[in-house]
Each structure stands twice: as structure tokens, then as C-alpha cells.
Amino acid sequence: MSDPISDPISDPTSTTQRDIQRRQDRSDGQHEAAVGDAGGAMQAGAREQPVALPAQHLAKSGSEADLQLAPRFMAPDYRGSGKLQDMAALITGADSGIGRAVAVLFAREGADVAVAYHSSTGDAEETRRCVEAEGRRCLLLQGDVKDTAWCRSAVQQTVDRFGRLDVLVNNAAFQEHAASLEDIDDRRLHETLDTNIGGYVRMARAALPHLKPGASIINTGSVTGLRGSEKLLDYSATKGAIHAFTKALASNLVGRGIRVNAVAPGPVWTPLNPADSPAEKVAEFGRDTDMKRAAQPEELSPAYVFLASPVCAGYITGIVLPVTGSVGAI
């Protein structure tokens, strides 16, 4: 059998093309050897982030303190510069995960922060400790975003404590996988819809009377709302709804000078997923992204600072900003 690269045709074009082929073959071999068993996980941030995740399953709603690998949320290389100086923010689901990381950076940028959470009081207390360590005030608000009266109370308590409300971050969520649509009964459907999109609507509605021109609302969407997810049918539907709600509300409020945007995270190491997936799936979480790893919360929080800050995003409203670890999220 003849070697295609040693074909006897020797015109200049064939010779050139075979030489290019040989060079690329050598380069391919060198690249494969360099990647080896490391999995090719991309590290492009200020510090190297974990790739290997523990095979761990948590009981809902999931406590950050119980995770075998502590999520990174402090962003030690991030330097505040007063982008949110003397503003007040209310963040739902801020006891852990992305919400906690956002609370810390908002405080580092000069904001007082109200931390709304459902049940993980220990996690919420740690978030408060971290916010206060940044030199800002922190208010803990325990309750359920499915409760209209509580949403109104949470907003009012924030305004009473801080004297204003400049940024609302809707972040609280419920997620549970399902192998089939038949697994999702009405009780589960209502819990997912009422928490994820209903809670966002209620909190925004409660906040609006207190938001002045220059204020903003930031919603946490998801890559699942952009691409769908075969095992997260109801969750994906709510995240797609959040993206649409973001754009619709942005259009509705543009005349009032209030910006509305969303961040669409890819896989992020928080209690949400270990409290959803089986342990063996958790160990592989994020490996299917282009970067071949899950993000840490501190890799998401600067996006929220950017969208909250009038000096950074004063001309931006109605966008869904993908932070997914992959190319082509939109």
C-alpha cells in the first residue's frame, strides 16, 4: 500500500501541499503529547482554578459549607475602584454561590448589600461576615421569593436600613434534573416556575417604586436558557423565560432610566448542582465546556459589577451576557 504523502506526483503545487501536510502532522503529534492526560482545561484568569471536582451529592437546598471543595468567591486579585460607591443592592440567593460572590464584589466596590436567602442561615452569616470585612453594611433577609408579601417586606427593609435601593439582583433558583418530561409532575413544575421566574417578577415589582433613574436590575439566566438542556426541562424553560423577561422589562423601563440586564452563566461550582445531580455526574460537571472545567463563582461576579455600574454599563440595557466557558453561546 502506497503512502499518500510519498505520491510520485512532483509538480510544484503537490509538493507544496505534501510539505504542508507533513508539517501539520508533526505539529498535531506535538500538540497531543503536550495535552496528555491533563484534559486541556483552559486557565485564562488571574489565578489557576480547580479542574477536578468531588463526587458529592447534597440534600436540598444545599449548603456551601458542606461542599468538600469550597467554592472560590473572594476574587483576591480583584481591586475595587468605587464603581458602586455608596449605592445599595439587594441580592436574592446571596447566601452562597454566585450570589455570595456578587455580594462580596459589590461591597468591595463600595455598596451596602442586603442578602436575601431561604434557609441556609450559616452560609448567610458567612456572606455577611465577608461583606462587612469589605467595610460595608450588610442586612440578612430570610424568606421565600414565592411569597409576594415577603418580597415587598424585603425591599422595604432594605430601603429602611440603607435609605435607598440602586441595584436588584435576582438570583434565587430551584433546579432538579429529570430523565423524562413524565417525571415532572405539577408540584415540581409549579415549584420551578414560581421560584425561578415568578420570584424574579415579584422582586422586580416590589423594587420598582424605589428605583430611581440610574438604578438597575440584573437577572441571573443560564446557558440552559440559551441552548436548552435535556435533563433540565423545566429549569431551562424558566431560564429562557428570564432572558425574555429581561428584554421585555428593559424596554418597559427605558423611559424611566432604569437598566435591566441578565448574566447567563455556564456551569459554576456552587451548591445548586451537587444538590441536583448524582455524585458521579457532579465529578464530571463542566467538563463538556470548551474550557473543559466548571467556573468558580469569582469568575462570574465581575460581570455583575460591570452591569450594575453606571460608569461601565450606563449605555447597556436589555442584554443577556453569556459567561459560559464556551464559544458561541448565543
N, C-alpha and C positions, 0 to 999 in steps of 0.2 A: 504494500500500500504506500502510495507516494505521500510525502509531506507537502501539504498545500503551500507552506511558506517557501519550499525549495522548488516551486514550479519553474520549469525551464524557460518560461517566457521572460525575456530580459529587456523589454522595451523600457524606456525611462519611467513611464507612469507606473508600471507594475513593480519595478524595482523600488521606487519611492514608497509605494503603498505597503510593500512587504517589509520595508525597513521601519515604517511607522508601526506596523503590526508587531514586529519583534520588540521594539522599544516599549510598546504598551503592555505586551505580555510580561516583560521583565518588571515593569512598574507595578502591574497587578499583583505579581508574586511578592514583591517587597511590601506592598500595602497590606496584603493578607497576613504576612508574617508580623508586621508591626501591630495590627489589631489584636491578633492572637485570641486569647480567651477573655480579654478584658471587656468584651461585649460592645466596644466602641461607644460607650456612653459619653455624651458631649458635656464638657465642663467649660463654660464660657463666662462665668460670673466672677465676682470679686474673690470668692473662695470656693474650694472644691466641695461639692455636695455629695451626700451618701448615694450610692447606687443600690447596694444590697438592702432589702427591706425584710423585717422579720415576718415569719409565717404566723400571724396573730389574728385572732378574731375577738372583737369586743362586744359586750352587751350594749344595746342602745340605751341612752343616746350616745354613749362613748365618751370616755374621759381622756383628755390629753395626758393626764398624769399617769394613766395606766399603760400607755404605749411603751413598748420595750425600746424603741428608738425614738428619743424625744425629738419632735419636730423643731426645726430651726426657725425662729421667728424674730430674733433680736437684730438681725441685719447689722452686725458690728461695724461694717465698713461704710454704712450709710451715714452721711453727715447732714444734720438738719441745717436749714438756712432761713427759717422763719416763713416758709411758704403758706402756713396756716396760722400765723401768729394771732393769738387771742380770739380765735374762732372757737365754736362749739360744735361737736359732732356727736351724733347718736348712731351706734353701730349695733345691729342685731346679730345674734350668733357670735358675739365677740368674746366669749369665754375661752375659746380655743381656735386652733387652725388659722385660716385666713383672717377671720375677724380679729383675733388677738394680734396678729402681725400688723394689721392695719391700725389698730388702736395704738400700738407702740410707736409706729412711724408718724401717725397724726400728732401724738404728744411730742415727739421729737421735733416736729415742725411747728410746735407752739400752740396746739389746740387742746382744750379741755375735752374729755371724752366720757360719754355715757355708754356703759357696757350693758347691753340687753342680752339676757340669756334665759334658758328654760330651766335647767335642772342641775348643771354641774357647778355647784357653788364653790368647790375647791378650786376648779380651773378659773372661775371668775375672779376669785380673790387673788390668784396669781397674776391675772391680767391687770387688776387694779394696782398691785404692787409694782408691776413693770411700768405702768403709765405714770404713777406718782414718782417713780425713780427718775423719770424724764423731766420732773419738775412741774407737772401739770395736775390739775384736779381730775378725779375720776368718780363717777357715780355708777353704782351697780343697780340694775333693774331686772328683777326676776319675774318672768311671766311668759305668756303664750301669745304669739303673733296671730293665732286663730281667734283671739278674743278682742273684739272691737273696743270694748271699754278699757282693757289693759293697754292697747296701743295708744289710745288717747291719753291715758294716765302717764305712760312712759314719756311721751312727748312733753306733756305739761310739767312733769317733774324735772326733765332736762332743762326746760326754759326757766323754771323757778330757780333751779340751782345755779345755772350759768348765765342767766339773763338774756339768752339768745339761742337760736339754732341756725347753723350755717350749712351743715352737711348731714344728710341722712344716708347711711349705708345699709341697704337691705341685703342681708347675708344669711339669715337663718334658713335652714333647709332640712327636709326629710328625704332619705333615699333608702330604698330596699330593692335588691335585684329580683328578677322574676324570669324563670326559664321560658314561660309562655304567657300570653295575654290572659289565658284562662286562670292563671294564678292570682290575678289582680282582681279581687272582689271589690264591692262598692266601698266597704270600710277602708281598705287600703287606698283606693282611688281618691276618696274624699280627704284622707289624711295628707296625701301627697299634694293634691291640688290646693287644699285650703291652707297648708303651711307655705308652700313654695311660691305660688302666685297670689293666693288670697292674702297672705301675710304682707307681701310687698305692697299690694293695693291699699290695705288698711293702714300700714305705717305711712305711706306717702300721703294718703288722705288726711291723716291726723297731723302730719307735719306741715302741710301746705299753708295753713293760716299763719304760721310763724316764720316762714321762709321769705326773705326779702330779696330784691334784685342782687345778683352776685352769688346767691346760695346755689347749692347743687344737690342732686340725688344721684347716688351711684348704686346700681343693682348688680348683684353677682349672678351672672349667667353661667354658661358652661359650654365646653366643646360638644357635649352631648346635644345641646340645643342647636348647634350648627350642623352636626353630622348625623345625629341620632345615635342610639346605642341599643343593640338587640336585646340586651338583658336589663335595660333600664328604660322600659317603655313609657311608664307614667312620668318618671323623673325627667326624661328627655323632653316629653311634651310640655312639662311646666317650664323648662329652661328655654325652649323655643318661644313659649308664651311670654316669658320675661323679656326676651330680646324684642319681641313685637311691642310689648307694653312700654319698654324704654323708648323706642322710636315714637310711639303714639303720644306718650306723655311729654316727650321733648317738644314735639310740635305744638301740643296744647299749651305749654308753659313758656314758649319762647317770647311771647309778648309781655310776660311778667318778669323777664330777665332771670329766670331760673333754669339752669342747665340740668339735663338728665342724660346720663350715660351708663354703660354697663361694661364690666370686665367679664370675659369668658375664659375661665381657667381650663387648662387641661388637667391631667392627673396631678394631684397635690397631696403630700403626705400629711394628713390630718386625721382625727378620729372618725370622720364620716365614712371612709371606705373600709377600714378594719371593722367598723360596726355594721357593715353591709355584707361584704364578700366573705366566703370561706377562707380559712387561713392560708391554704395552698395558693389561692388566687391573689391574696394580698402580697405574697412574696414576689409575684411577677408584676405587681402594679406599676404602670408607667413604662414597662419595657417595650411596648408597641409604639411609642412615640418616635419621631425622628431622632430625638436626643437620647433615646433608649434608657430613660430614667424618669421617675416622678420628680416634680418640683418640690422644693421646700417652701413653706409659707412666706419666708422672707424674700423669695423671688417673685412673689405676686404683689406684695404690699406697695412697692413703689409705683405701680400702675394706678393704684387708688389715690395716692398722693398727687400724682400728675393730674388726674381727672378732677380732684377736689380743689386744686389750687387755681384761683383766678389768674394768677400771673403766668401759669403754664398752659391752662386749657380754657381761657376766657372766650375763645372763639370756637369751642368744640361742644357740640350737643347732638344727641341722638346717635352716638356711635356705639358699637359693640366691639370692644378692644380684645382681640384674642391673645392670650398668653398661654400657649398650648404645648410648647416644646416640639412643634411640628410645623412644616411648611404647608401653606395652602389651606389654612383653617377656614377661610371664607371663600 
